[in-house]
Amino acid sequence: MADKSKAPSDGDKESKTQIDGAPRGVFVAVTGPAGGRWRAGRKFTPEPTLIDVSTLTEEEQEAIVSDPELRIARP
């Protein structure tokens, strides 16, 4: 069993950073129109939605990026 009391080395810090218990990847904040907008199986509203890009397929990424009613930003 691995010793969990050891701190990660400097090289491991980024890969080990966690948000709500999940490994952190590359996140984007997607904002939609006032009435909401469904793309890639998700509803986007004026409130930013954080998405780990690694959880999206290429088709879902393209659908979000190419939608003129969605705004994408790096948090």
All heavy atoms as a GROMACS GRO file, in nm:
protein
  564
    1MET      N    1   0.085  -0.117   0.000
    1MET     CA    2   0.000   0.000   0.000
    1MET      C    3   0.089   0.124   0.000
    1MET      O    4   0.187   0.130   0.070
    1MET     CB    5  -0.090  -0.002   0.123
    1MET     CG    6  -0.186   0.115   0.126
    1MET     SD    7  -0.299   0.107   0.266
    1MET     CE    8  -0.427   0.008   0.193
    2ALA      N    9   0.054   0.223  -0.079
    2ALA     CA   10   0.133   0.346  -0.091
    2ALA      C   11   0.119   0.431   0.034
    2ALA      O   12   0.014   0.436   0.096
    2ALA     CB   13   0.089   0.426  -0.213
    3ASP      N   14   0.228   0.501   0.069
    3ASP     CA   15   0.227   0.591   0.183
    3ASP      C   16   0.165   0.724   0.141
    3ASP      O   17   0.224   0.801   0.069
    3ASP     CB   18   0.370   0.611   0.232
    3ASP     CG   19   0.376   0.702   0.354
    3ASP    OD1   20   0.270   0.741   0.407
    3ASP    OD2   21   0.488   0.732   0.396
    4LYS      N   22   0.042   0.751   0.184
    4LYS     CA   23  -0.030   0.872   0.144
    4LYS      C   24   0.014   0.994   0.222
    4LYS      O   25  -0.027   1.105   0.194
    4LYS     CB   26  -0.180   0.852   0.159
    4LYS     CG   27  -0.234   0.750   0.062
    4LYS     CD   28  -0.382   0.736   0.073
    4LYS     CE   29  -0.433   0.633  -0.025
    4LYS     NZ   30  -0.575   0.616  -0.021
    5SER      N   31   0.099   0.975   0.324
    5SER     CA   32   0.144   1.088   0.403
    5SER      C   33   0.255   1.167   0.333
    5SER      O   34   0.287   1.277   0.373
    5SER     CB   35   0.193   1.042   0.540
    5SER     OG   36   0.308   0.959   0.524
    6LYS      N   37   0.313   1.110   0.229
    6LYS     CA   38   0.420   1.179   0.157
    6LYS      C   39   0.362   1.286   0.067
    6LYS      O   40   0.264   1.264  -0.003
    6LYS     CB   41   0.499   1.079   0.072
    6LYS     CG   42   0.579   0.980   0.153
    6LYS     CD   43   0.643   0.879   0.064
    6LYS     CE   44   0.786   0.917   0.040
    6LYS     NZ   45   0.854   0.819  -0.045
    7ALA      N   46   0.424   1.402   0.068
    7ALA     CA   47   0.382   1.511  -0.020
    7ALA      C   48   0.435   1.485  -0.160
    7ALA      O   49   0.541   1.427  -0.176
    7ALA     CB   50   0.436   1.644   0.032
    8PRO      N   51   0.360   1.525  -0.265
    8PRO     CA   52   0.410   1.505  -0.400
    8PRO      C   53   0.532   1.592  -0.425
    8PRO      O   54   0.548   1.698  -0.366
    8PRO     CB   55   0.292   1.549  -0.489
    8PRO     CG   56   0.208   1.634  -0.402
    8PRO     CD   57   0.231   1.590  -0.260
    9SER      N   58   0.619   1.544  -0.513
    9SER     CA   59   0.737   1.624  -0.549
    9SER      C   60   0.692   1.744  -0.631
    9SER      O   61   0.580   1.748  -0.681
    9SER     CB   62   0.835   1.539  -0.628
    9SER     OG   63   0.782   1.508  -0.754
   10ASP      N   64   0.780   1.843  -0.646
   10ASP     CA   65   0.747   1.962  -0.724
   10ASP      C   66   0.698   1.928  -0.862
   10ASP      O   67   0.609   1.991  -0.916
   10ASP     CB   68   0.867   2.057  -0.733
   10ASP     CG   69   0.890   2.130  -0.602
   10ASP    OD1   70   0.799   2.133  -0.517
   10ASP    OD2   71   1.001   2.184  -0.585
   11GLY      N   72   0.754   1.825  -0.926
   11GLY     CA   73   0.714   1.786  -1.060
   11GLY      C   74   0.574   1.728  -1.065
   11GLY      O   75   0.511   1.724  -1.168
   12ASP      N   76   0.523   1.680  -0.949
   12ASP     CA   77   0.392   1.616  -0.946
   12ASP      C   78   0.281   1.711  -0.904
   12ASP      O   79   0.166   1.677  -0.910
   12ASP     CB   80   0.392   1.499  -0.846
   12ASP     CG   81   0.476   1.383  -0.893
   12ASP    OD1   82   0.503   1.375  -1.014
   12ASP    OD2   83   0.515   1.301  -0.809
   13LYS      N   84   0.313   1.832  -0.859
   13LYS     CA   85   0.212   1.920  -0.802
   13LYS      C   86   0.096   1.948  -0.897
   13LYS      O   87  -0.018   1.940  -0.858
   13LYS     CB   88   0.274   2.051  -0.756
   13LYS     CG   89   0.347   2.037  -0.625
   13LYS     CD   90   0.399   2.169  -0.577
   13LYS     CE   91   0.474   2.150  -0.446
   13LYS     NZ   92   0.534   2.272  -0.400
   14GLU      N   93   0.125   1.980  -1.023
   14GLU     CA   94   0.017   2.014  -1.115
   14GLU      C   95  -0.072   1.894  -1.142
   14GLU      O   96  -0.193   1.905  -1.143
   14GLU     CB   97   0.072   2.069  -1.246
   14GLU     CG   98  -0.037   2.123  -1.336
   14GLU     CD   99   0.016   2.201  -1.453
   14GLU    OE1  100   0.133   2.240  -1.451
   14GLU    OE2  101  -0.061   2.221  -1.547
   15SER      N  102  -0.013   1.777  -1.163
   15SER     CA  103  -0.094   1.659  -1.194
   15SER      C  104  -0.172   1.611  -1.073
   15SER      O  105  -0.272   1.542  -1.089
   15SER     CB  106  -0.005   1.547  -1.248
   15SER     OG  107   0.087   1.506  -1.149
   16LYS      N  108  -0.130   1.645  -0.952
   16LYS     CA  109  -0.197   1.599  -0.832
   16LYS      C  110  -0.296   1.700  -0.776
   16LYS      O  111  -0.367   1.669  -0.681
   16LYS     CB  112  -0.094   1.566  -0.723
   16LYS     CG  113   0.003   1.458  -0.762
   16LYS     CD  114  -0.063   1.325  -0.774
   16LYS     CE  115   0.041   1.218  -0.803
   16LYS     NZ  116  -0.014   1.089  -0.827
   17THR      N  117  -0.301   1.821  -0.829
   17THR     CA  118  -0.395   1.921  -0.780
   17THR      C  119  -0.536   1.868  -0.798
   17THR      O  120  -0.569   1.811  -0.900
   17THR     CB  121  -0.378   2.053  -0.858
   17THR    OG1  122  -0.245   2.096  -0.842
   17THR    CG2  123  -0.472   2.159  -0.806
   18GLN      N  124  -0.620   1.887  -0.697
   18GLN     CA  125  -0.753   1.830  -0.701
   18GLN      C  126  -0.861   1.935  -0.684
   18GLN      O  127  -0.842   2.033  -0.613
   18GLN     CB  128  -0.768   1.727  -0.590
   18GLN     CG  129  -0.663   1.620  -0.596
   18GLN     CD  130  -0.721   1.483  -0.592
   18GLN    OE1  131  -0.830   1.464  -0.542
   18GLN    NE2  132  -0.651   1.388  -0.645
   19ILE      N  133  -0.974   1.913  -0.750
   19ILE     CA  134  -1.094   1.995  -0.734
   19ILE      C  135  -1.205   1.897  -0.703
   19ILE      O  136  -1.234   1.808  -0.783
   19ILE     CB  137  -1.127   2.074  -0.862
   19ILE    CG1  138  -1.018   2.177  -0.889
   19ILE    CG2  139  -1.262   2.142  -0.848
   19ILE    CD1  140  -1.038   2.253  -1.015
   20ASP      N  141  -1.267   1.909  -0.588
   20ASP     CA  142  -1.376   1.819  -0.546
   20ASP      C  143  -1.336   1.673  -0.560
   20ASP      O  144  -1.416   1.590  -0.603
   20ASP     CB  145  -1.503   1.848  -0.626
   20ASP     CG  146  -1.559   1.984  -0.596
   20ASP    OD1  147  -1.537   2.036  -0.486
   20ASP    OD2  148  -1.626   2.040  -0.684
   21GLY      N  149  -1.212   1.639  -0.530
   21GLY     CA  150  -1.168   1.502  -0.531
   21GLY      C  151  -1.131   1.445  -0.666
   21GLY      O  152  -1.090   1.331  -0.676
   22ALA      N  153  -1.147   1.522  -0.773
   22ALA     CA  154  -1.114   1.473  -0.908
   22ALA      C  155  -0.982   1.533  -0.954
   22ALA      O  156  -0.954   1.649  -0.923
   22ALA     CB  157  -1.225   1.510  -1.005
   23PRO      N  158  -0.900   1.457  -1.026
   23PRO     CA  159  -0.776   1.515  -1.077
   23PRO      C  160  -0.806   1.635  -1.166
   23PRO      O  161  -0.903   1.636  -1.241
   23PRO     CB  162  -0.715   1.402  -1.160
   23PRO     CG  163  -0.778   1.280  -1.106
   23PRO     CD  164  -0.915   1.319  -1.061
   24ARG      N  165  -0.723   1.736  -1.154
   24ARG     CA  166  -0.745   1.858  -1.229
   24ARG      C  167  -0.683   1.847  -1.367
   24ARG      O  168  -0.569   1.807  -1.382
   24ARG     CB  169  -0.684   1.976  -1.154
   24ARG     CG  170  -0.708   2.106  -1.222
   24ARG     CD  171  -0.655   2.219  -1.140
   24ARG     NE  172  -0.696   2.343  -1.204
   24ARG     CZ  173  -0.669   2.462  -1.157
   24ARG    NH1  174  -0.601   2.474  -1.046
   24ARG    NH2  175  -0.708   2.568  -1.219
   25GLY      N  176  -0.758   1.886  -1.469
   25GLY     CA  177  -0.709   1.890  -1.605
   25GLY      C  178  -0.710   2.033  -1.655
   25GLY      O  179  -0.696   2.126  -1.577
   26VAL      N  180  -0.732   2.051  -1.782
   26VAL     CA  181  -0.744   2.183  -1.840
   26VAL      C  182  -0.892   2.219  -1.838
   26VAL      O  183  -0.974   2.150  -1.899
   26VAL     CB  184  -0.690   2.187  -1.985
   26VAL    CG1  185  -0.712   2.323  -2.047
   26VAL    CG2  186  -0.542   2.151  -1.985
   27PHE      N  187  -0.926   2.325  -1.767
   27PHE     CA  188  -1.065   2.365  -1.754
   27PHE      C  189  -1.094   2.489  -1.836
   27PHE      O  190  -1.006   2.574  -1.853
   27PHE     CB  191  -1.100   2.394  -1.608
   27PHE     CG  192  -1.120   2.271  -1.526
   27PHE    CD1  193  -1.011   2.203  -1.476
   27PHE    CD2  194  -1.247   2.225  -1.499
   27PHE    CE1  195  -1.029   2.088  -1.399
   27PHE    CE2  196  -1.266   2.111  -1.422
   27PHE     CZ  197  -1.157   2.042  -1.373
   28VAL      N  198  -1.217   2.498  -1.887
   28VAL     CA  199  -1.266   2.618  -1.952
   28VAL      C  200  -1.398   2.655  -1.886
   28VAL      O  201  -1.467   2.570  -1.831
   28VAL     CB  202  -1.286   2.601  -2.105
   28VAL    CG1  203  -1.154   2.581  -2.176
   28VAL    CG2  204  -1.382   2.489  -2.136
   29ALA      N  205  -1.430   2.783  -1.889
   29ALA     CA  206  -1.557   2.832  -1.838
   29ALA      C  207  -1.643   2.868  -1.959
   29ALA      O  208  -1.602   2.949  -2.043
   29ALA     CB  209  -1.536   2.954  -1.750
   30VAL      N  210  -1.758   2.806  -1.971
   30VAL     CA  211  -1.847   2.829  -2.084
   30VAL      C  212  -1.972   2.902  -2.034
   30VAL      O  213  -2.035   2.859  -1.938
   30VAL     CB  214  -1.887   2.697  -2.154
   30VAL    CG1  215  -1.974   2.725  -2.275
   30VAL    CG2  216  -1.763   2.618  -2.194
   31THR      N  217  -2.005   3.012  -2.100
   31THR     CA  218  -2.120   3.094  -2.064
   31THR      C  219  -2.216   3.099  -2.182
   31THR      O  220  -2.173   3.117  -2.296
   31THR     CB  221  -2.075   3.237  -2.028
   31THR    OG1  222  -1.973   3.227  -1.929
   31THR    CG2  223  -2.188   3.319  -1.974
   32GLY      N  224  -2.345   3.082  -2.154
   32GLY     CA  225  -2.446   3.083  -2.259
   32GLY      C  226  -2.538   3.203  -2.248
   32GLY      O  227  -2.520   3.290  -2.161
   33PRO      N  228  -2.640   3.209  -2.334
   33PRO     CA  229  -2.734   3.320  -2.333
   33PRO      C  230  -2.832   3.313  -2.215
   33PRO      O  231  -2.840   3.211  -2.146
   33PRO     CB  232  -2.808   3.304  -2.466
   33PRO     CG  233  -2.800   3.158  -2.494
   33PRO     CD  234  -2.668   3.113  -2.440
   34ALA      N  235  -2.907   3.420  -2.195
   34ALA     CA  236  -3.001   3.429  -2.083
   34ALA      C  237  -3.101   3.314  -2.079
   34ALA      O  238  -3.132   3.262  -1.973
   34ALA     CB  239  -3.074   3.563  -2.087
   35GLY      N  240  -3.149   3.272  -2.193
   35GLY     CA  241  -3.246   3.164  -2.198
   35GLY      C  242  -3.186   3.026  -2.191
   35GLY      O  243  -3.257   2.926  -2.187
   36GLY      N  244  -3.054   3.018  -2.187
   36GLY     CA  245  -2.985   2.889  -2.184
   36GLY      C  246  -2.963   2.835  -2.324
   36GLY      O  247  -3.028   2.876  -2.420
   37ARG      N  248  -2.870   2.744  -2.334
   37ARG     CA  249  -2.835   2.685  -2.464
   37ARG      C  250  -2.780   2.545  -2.437
   37ARG      O  251  -2.689   2.527  -2.358
   37ARG     CB  252  -2.728   2.770  -2.531
   37ARG     CG  253  -2.682   2.723  -2.664
   37ARG     CD  254  -2.764   2.789  -2.769
   37ARG     NE  255  -2.705   2.770  -2.901
   37ARG     CZ  256  -2.773   2.787  -3.008
   37ARG    NH1  257  -2.899   2.825  -3.002
   37ARG    NH2  258  -2.718   2.770  -3.125
   38TRP      N  259  -2.836   2.446  -2.504
   38TRP     CA  260  -2.788   2.309  -2.491
   38TRP      C  261  -2.687   2.278  -2.600
   38TRP      O  262  -2.714   2.300  -2.718
   38TRP     CB  263  -2.904   2.210  -2.502
   38TRP     CG  264  -2.986   2.200  -2.378
   38TRP    CD1  265  -3.098   2.273  -2.347
   38TRP    CD2  266  -2.963   2.114  -2.267
   38TRP    NE1  267  -3.145   2.237  -2.224
   38TRP    CE2  268  -3.064   2.138  -2.172
   38TRP    CE3  269  -2.867   2.017  -2.238
   38TRP    CZ2  270  -3.072   2.071  -2.051
   38TRP    CZ3  271  -2.876   1.949  -2.118
   38TRP    CH2  272  -2.976   1.976  -2.026
   39ARG      N  273  -2.571   2.230  -2.559
   39ARG     CA  274  -2.468   2.182  -2.652
   39ARG      C  275  -2.391   2.072  -2.582
   39ARG      O  276  -2.364   2.080  -2.461
   39ARG     CB  277  -2.369   2.293  -2.693
   39ARG     CG  278  -2.420   2.388  -2.797
   39ARG     CD  279  -2.439   2.315  -2.932
   39ARG     NE  280  -2.505   2.400  -3.027
   39ARG     CZ  281  -2.636   2.402  -3.050
   39ARG    NH1  282  -2.716   2.325  -2.982
   39ARG    NH2  283  -2.688   2.481  -3.141
   40ALA      N  284  -2.354   1.970  -2.655
   40ALA     CA  285  -2.271   1.861  -2.605
   40ALA      C  286  -2.333   1.796  -2.480
   40ALA      O  287  -2.263   1.757  -2.388
   40ALA     CB  288  -2.130   1.910  -2.577
   41GLY      N  289  -2.466   1.789  -2.476
   41GLY     CA  290  -2.534   1.725  -2.364
   41GLY      C  291  -2.535   1.806  -2.236
   41GLY      O  292  -2.564   1.753  -2.130
   42ARG      N  293  -2.503   1.935  -2.245
   42ARG     CA  294  -2.498   2.022  -2.127
   42ARG      C  295  -2.575   2.150  -2.154
   42ARG      O  296  -2.578   2.198  -2.266
   42ARG     CB  297  -2.353   2.059  -2.094
   42ARG     CG  298  -2.266   1.939  -2.068
   42ARG     CD  299  -2.120   1.980  -2.076
   42ARG     NE  300  -2.035   1.864  -2.087
   42ARG     CZ  301  -1.959   1.818  -1.990
   42ARG    NH1  302  -1.956   1.880  -1.875
   42ARG    NH2  303  -1.886   1.712  -2.008
   43LYS      N  304  -2.635   2.206  -2.048
   43LYS     CA  305  -2.704   2.333  -2.062
   43LYS      C  306  -2.614   2.444  -2.012
   43LYS      O  307  -2.564   2.439  -1.899
   43LYS     CB  308  -2.835   2.335  -1.985
   43LYS     CG  309  -2.914   2.462  -2.010
   43LYS     CD  310  -3.049   2.460  -1.944
   43LYS     CE  311  -3.127   2.587  -1.979
   43LYS     NZ  312  -3.258   2.588  -1.915
   44PHE      N  313  -2.594   2.544  -2.097
   44PHE     CA  314  -2.511   2.659  -2.063
   44PHE      C  315  -2.602   2.780  -2.042
   44PHE      O  316  -2.689   2.807  -2.122
   44PHE     CB  317  -2.410   2.686  -2.174
   44PHE     CG  318  -2.317   2.570  -2.194
   44PHE    CD1  319  -2.334   2.483  -2.301
   44PHE    CD2  320  -2.214   2.545  -2.105
   44PHE    CE1  321  -2.250   2.376  -2.320
   44PHE    CE2  322  -2.129   2.437  -2.122
   44PHE     CZ  323  -2.147   2.352  -2.230
   45THR      N  324  -2.581   2.849  -1.931
   45THR     CA  325  -2.660   2.965  -1.892
   45THR      C  326  -2.565   3.083  -1.875
   45THR      O  327  -2.444   3.068  -1.894
   45THR     CB  328  -2.733   2.936  -1.760
   45THR    OG1  329  -2.636   2.920  -1.656
   45THR    CG2  330  -2.821   2.811  -1.768
   46PRO      N  331  -2.617   3.200  -1.834
   46PRO     CA  332  -2.528   3.313  -1.810
   46PRO      C  333  -2.426   3.288  -1.697
   46PRO      O  334  -2.324   3.353  -1.689
   46PRO     CB  335  -2.622   3.427  -1.773
   46PRO     CG  336  -2.750   3.392  -1.838
   46PRO     CD  337  -2.757   3.241  -1.829
   47GLU      N  338  -2.456   3.192  -1.611
   47GLU     CA  339  -2.362   3.154  -1.505
   47GLU      C  340  -2.255   3.063  -1.566
   47GLU      O  341  -2.288   2.962  -1.628
   47GLU     CB  342  -2.437   3.080  -1.394
   47GLU     CG  343  -2.354   3.049  -1.273
   47GLU     CD  344  -2.319   3.173  -1.194
   47GLU    OE1  345  -2.396   3.271  -1.195
   47GLU    OE2  346  -2.212   3.172  -1.131
   48PRO      N  347  -2.126   3.095  -1.554
   48PRO     CA  348  -2.022   3.012  -1.615
   48PRO      C  349  -2.026   2.867  -1.567
   48PRO      O  350  -2.048   2.840  -1.450
   48PRO     CB  351  -1.891   3.079  -1.570
   48PRO     CG  352  -1.929   3.218  -1.535
   48PRO     CD  353  -2.070   3.210  -1.482
   49THR      N  354  -2.009   2.776  -1.660
   49THR     CA  355  -2.000   2.634  -1.632
   49THR      C  356  -1.856   2.590  -1.655
   49THR      O  357  -1.805   2.605  -1.766
   49THR     CB  358  -2.093   2.553  -1.725
   49THR    OG1  359  -2.227   2.598  -1.706
   49THR    CG2  360  -2.084   2.405  -1.700
   50LEU      N  361  -1.791   2.537  -1.550
   50LEU     CA  362  -1.654   2.489  -1.565
   50LEU      C  363  -1.656   2.347  -1.620
   50LEU      O  364  -1.728   2.261  -1.570
   50LEU     CB  365  -1.581   2.489  -1.430
   50LEU     CG  366  -1.536   2.623  -1.378
   50LEU    CD1  367  -1.468   2.607  -1.243
   50LEU    CD2  368  -1.443   2.692  -1.474
   51ILE      N  369  -1.575   2.326  -1.723
   51ILE     CA  370  -1.568   2.194  -1.786
   51ILE      C  371  -1.422   2.153  -1.798
   51ILE      O  372  -1.339   2.231  -1.846
   51ILE     CB  373  -1.630   2.195  -1.926
   51ILE    CG1  374  -1.777   2.233  -1.920
   51ILE    CG2  375  -1.613   2.060  -1.994
   51ILE    CD1  376  -1.842   2.247  -2.055
   52ASP      N  377  -1.392   2.030  -1.758
   52ASP     CA  378  -1.260   1.972  -1.781
   52ASP      C  379  -1.260   1.927  -1.927
   52ASP      O  380  -1.337   1.840  -1.966
   52ASP     CB  381  -1.239   1.854  -1.687
   52ASP     CG  382  -1.102   1.790  -1.700
   52ASP    OD1  383  -1.034   1.810  -1.804
   52ASP    OD2  384  -1.062   1.720  -1.606
   53VAL      N  385  -1.176   1.989  -2.008
   53VAL     CA  386  -1.174   1.962  -2.152
   53VAL      C  387  -1.150   1.815  -2.182
   53VAL      O  388  -1.203   1.761  -2.279
   53VAL     CB  389  -1.069   2.052  -2.223
   53VAL    CG1  390  -1.057   2.019  -2.370
   53VAL    CG2  391  -1.104   2.198  -2.205
   54SER      N  392  -1.075   1.746  -2.097
   54SER     CA  393  -1.045   1.604  -2.122
   54SER      C  394  -1.169   1.516  -2.113
   54SER      O  395  -1.167   1.401  -2.157
   54SER     CB  396  -0.938   1.554  -2.025
   54SER     OG  397  -0.987   1.547  -1.893
   55THR      N  398  -1.280   1.568  -2.058
   55THR     CA  399  -1.403   1.490  -2.048
   55THR      C  400  -1.490   1.503  -2.173
   55THR      O  401  -1.593   1.437  -2.183
   55THR     CB  402  -1.486   1.530  -1.925
   55THR    OG1  403  -1.533   1.665  -1.942
   55THR    CG2  404  -1.406   1.517  -1.797
   56LEU      N  405  -1.450   1.589  -2.267
   56LEU     CA  406  -1.528   1.612  -2.389
   56LEU      C  407  -1.469   1.535  -2.507
   56LEU      O  408  -1.347   1.527  -2.522
   56LEU     CB  409  -1.528   1.761  -2.425
   56LEU     CG  410  -1.591   1.857  -2.324
   56LEU    CD1  411  -1.562   2.000  -2.365
   56LEU    CD2  412  -1.739   1.832  -2.311
   57THR      N  413  -1.556   1.483  -2.593
   57THR     CA  414  -1.509   1.423  -2.717
   57THR      C  415  -1.472   1.535  -2.813
   57THR      O  416  -1.506   1.652  -2.791
   57THR     CB  417  -1.619   1.337  -2.782
   57THR    OG1  418  -1.727   1.424  -2.822
   57THR    CG2  419  -1.670   1.228  -2.689
   58GLU      N  420  -1.404   1.502  -2.921
   58GLU     CA  421  -1.370   1.603  -3.023
   58GLU      C  422  -1.496   1.666  -3.080
   58GLU      O  423  -1.500   1.786  -3.105
   58GLU     CB  424  -1.286   1.540  -3.133
   58GLU     CG  425  -1.144   1.512  -3.090
   58GLU     CD  426  -1.058   1.460  -3.203
   58GLU    OE1  427  -1.080   1.502  -3.320
   58GLU    OE2  428  -0.971   1.377  -3.176
   59GLU      N  429  -1.601   1.586  -3.099
   59GLU     CA  430  -1.726   1.636  -3.154
   59GLU      C  431  -1.792   1.734  -3.057
   59GLU      O  432  -1.846   1.838  -3.099
   59GLU     CB  433  -1.823   1.521  -3.186
   59GLU     CG  434  -1.777   1.433  -3.300
   59GLU     CD  435  -1.675   1.327  -3.258
   59GLU    OE1  436  -1.656   1.302  -3.136
   59GLU    OE2  437  -1.610   1.272  -3.348
   60GLU      N  438  -1.789   1.703  -2.927
   60GLU     CA  439  -1.847   1.793  -2.827
   60GLU      C  440  -1.768   1.924  -2.820
   60GLU      O  441  -1.828   2.032  -2.812
   60GLU     CB  442  -1.849   1.726  -2.690
   60GLU     CG  443  -1.948   1.612  -2.682
   60GLU     CD  444  -1.936   1.530  -2.555
   60GLU    OE1  445  -1.824   1.519  -2.500
   60GLU    OE2  446  -2.040   1.478  -2.509
   61GLN      N  447  -1.635   1.914  -2.826
   61GLN     CA  448  -1.553   2.035  -2.826
   61GLN      C  449  -1.587   2.123  -2.945
   61GLN      O  450  -1.605   2.244  -2.931
   61GLN     CB  451  -1.404   1.999  -2.829
   61GLN     CG  452  -1.355   1.938  -2.700
   61GLN     CD  453  -1.208   1.902  -2.707
   61GLN    OE1  454  -1.128   1.978  -2.762
   61GLN    NE2  455  -1.171   1.789  -2.651
   62GLU      N  456  -1.597   2.063  -3.062
   62GLU     CA  457  -1.628   2.138  -3.184
   62GLU      C  458  -1.766   2.203  -3.174
   62GLU      O  459  -1.785   2.318  -3.215
   62GLU     CB  460  -1.622   2.047  -3.307
   62GLU     CG  461  -1.654   2.116  -3.437
   62GLU     CD  462  -1.559   2.231  -3.471
   62GLU    OE1  463  -1.440   2.224  -3.432
   62GLU    OE2  464  -1.603   2.327  -3.536
   63ALA      N  465  -1.865   2.131  -3.120
   63ALA     CA  466  -2.000   2.185  -3.106
   63ALA      C  467  -2.001   2.309  -3.015
   63ALA      O  468  -2.069   2.407  -3.043
   63ALA     CB  469  -2.095   2.079  -3.051
   64ILE      N  470  -1.924   2.304  -2.908
   64ILE     CA  471  -1.918   2.417  -2.814
   64ILE      C  472  -1.841   2.533  -2.876
   64ILE      O  473  -1.887   2.647  -2.874
   64ILE     CB  474  -1.855   2.372  -2.680
   64ILE    CG1  475  -1.949   2.274  -2.609
   64ILE    CG2  476  -1.823   2.493  -2.592
   64ILE    CD1  477  -1.888   2.204  -2.489
   65VAL      N  478  -1.726   2.505  -2.932
   65VAL     CA  479  -1.640   2.610  -2.989
   65VAL      C  480  -1.708   2.681  -3.107
   65VAL      O  481  -1.696   2.802  -3.122
   65VAL     CB  482  -1.504   2.551  -3.033
   65VAL    CG1  483  -1.424   2.649  -3.115
   65VAL    CG2  484  -1.425   2.508  -2.911
   66SER      N  485  -1.780   2.607  -3.188
   66SER     CA  486  -1.839   2.666  -3.309
   66SER      C  487  -1.974   2.733  -3.284
   66SER      O  488  -2.028   2.797  -3.375
   66SER     CB  489  -1.853   2.560  -3.418
   66SER     OG  490  -1.946   2.460  -3.378
   67ASP      N  491  -2.029   2.723  -3.164
   67ASP     CA  492  -2.159   2.784  -3.135
   67ASP      C  493  -2.140   2.934  -3.108
   67ASP      O  494  -2.076   2.972  -3.009
   67ASP     CB  495  -2.223   2.716  -3.015
   67ASP     CG  496  -2.368   2.756  -2.996
   67ASP    OD1  497  -2.398   2.878  -3.006
   67ASP    OD2  498  -2.450   2.668  -2.971
   68PRO      N  499  -2.198   3.021  -3.191
   68PRO     CA  500  -2.179   3.166  -3.173
   68PRO      C  501  -2.246   3.222  -3.047
   68PRO      O  502  -2.215   3.334  -3.007
   68PRO     CB  503  -2.240   3.226  -3.300
   68PRO     CG  504  -2.339   3.124  -3.345
   68PRO     CD  505  -2.282   2.990  -3.306
   69GLU      N  506  -2.336   3.147  -2.985
   69GLU     CA  507  -2.403   3.196  -2.864
   69GLU      C  508  -2.332   3.157  -2.735
   69GLU      O  509  -2.376   3.195  -2.627
   69GLU     CB  510  -2.547   3.146  -2.862
   69GLU     CG  511  -2.630   3.207  -2.975
   69GLU     CD  512  -2.777   3.190  -2.951
   69GLU    OE1  513  -2.822   3.206  -2.836
   69GLU    OE2  514  -2.847   3.161  -3.048
   70LEU      N  515  -2.223   3.082  -2.747
   70LEU     CA  516  -2.148   3.043  -2.628
   70LEU      C  517  -2.017   3.118  -2.621
   70LEU      O  518  -1.952   3.141  -2.723
   70LEU     CB  519  -2.121   2.891  -2.630
   70LEU     CG  520  -2.244   2.801  -2.629
   70LEU    CD1  521  -2.201   2.654  -2.637
   70LEU    CD2  522  -2.330   2.826  -2.508
   71ARG      N  523  -1.980   3.158  -2.501
   71ARG     CA  524  -1.850   3.225  -2.479
   71ARG      C  525  -1.763   3.131  -2.396
   71ARG      O  526  -1.808   3.074  -2.297
   71ARG     CB  527  -1.871   3.357  -2.406
   71ARG     CG  528  -1.940   3.462  -2.493
   71ARG     CD  529  -1.952   3.593  -2.417
   71ARG     NE  530  -2.011   3.572  -2.284
   71ARG     CZ  531  -2.135   3.603  -2.251
   71ARG    NH1  532  -2.214   3.662  -2.338
   71ARG    NH2  533  -2.181   3.580  -2.130
   72ILE      N  534  -1.637   3.120  -2.437
   72ILE     CA  535  -1.543   3.030  -2.370
   72ILE      C  536  -1.427   3.112  -2.316
   72ILE      O  537  -1.373   3.198  -2.386
   72ILE     CB  538  -1.491   2.924  -2.470
   72ILE    CG1  539  -1.608   2.847  -2.529
   72ILE    CG2  540  -1.392   2.831  -2.402
   72ILE    CD1  541  -1.571   2.765  -2.650
   73ALA      N  542  -1.391   3.086  -2.192
   73ALA     CA  543  -1.279   3.156  -2.128
   73ALA      C  544  -1.203   3.057  -2.042
   73ALA      O  545  -1.259   2.960  -1.993
   73ALA     CB  546  -1.330   3.272  -2.045
   74ARG      N  547  -1.075   3.086  -2.022
   74ARG     CA  548  -0.996   3.008  -1.926
   74ARG      C  549  -1.015   3.072  -1.789
   74ARG      O  550  -0.998   3.192  -1.775
   74ARG     CB  551  -0.847   3.012  -1.963
   74ARG     CG  552  -0.811   2.944  -2.093
   74ARG     CD  553  -0.805   2.793  -2.089
   74ARG     NE  554  -0.714   2.733  -1.996
   74ARG     CZ  555  -0.590   2.696  -2.024
   74ARG    NH1  556  -0.540   2.717  -2.143
   74ARG    NH2  557  -0.516   2.638  -1.932
   75PRO      N  558  -1.054   2.994  -1.690
   75PRO     CA  559  -1.076   3.051  -1.555
   75PRO      C  560  -0.945   3.094  -1.491
   75PRO      O  561  -0.840   3.060  -1.529
   75PRO     CB  562  -1.139   2.937  -1.478
   75PRO     CG  563  -1.116   2.814  -1.554
   75PRO     CD  564  -1.083   2.853  -1.695
   0.00000   0.00000   0.00000
